């Protein structure tokens, strides 16, 4: 569906207001009327664009991690490449806002927890799965290995993000991006290698 510049600006304002509302109040207490008032539009416009509060939440928290294809990367450098991508995501103005919103909301909102589980379990798992030796595709233990490696990687990345971007835990919270990458890279590499 094509939108006019004016309607696209209104949609963008609604999404920005929704992210603020969900980050501040959580899914349960954020309201369509409050989002609409913050965005300077009528509540009926929010429903017209996003159908419901659920639809608004889905749109406001939609994120593609755009994880790198690690197959062509030298095996010993994959951890650093992936760490760099995650720091880019969390430091990015748009992606960082969405990821931080989800991370802050997940402990108290089942909807946010479901969203973060979906994003990380599907996207990280696909990336890890692509690294598997194709000769092992018939191995019955392969799914277990892939699931565990994906879960370990997601847990480490989310834990690091919580410490750095939400809790601002020193020295991680104050570290330069290159320092965070240097710290994360070897751990990510170990998870990918094992």
Secondary structure, 3 states (H helix, E strand, C coil): CCCCHHHHHHHHHHHHHHHHHHHHHHHHHCCHHHHHHHHCCCHHHHHHHHCCHHHHHHHHCCCCCCCCCCCCCCHHHHHHHHHHHHHHHHHCHHHHHHHHHHHHHHCCCHHHHHHHHHHHHHHHHHHHHHCCCHHHCCCCCHHHHHHHHHHHHHHHHHHHHHHHHHCCCCCHHHCCHHHHHHHHHHHHHHHHHC
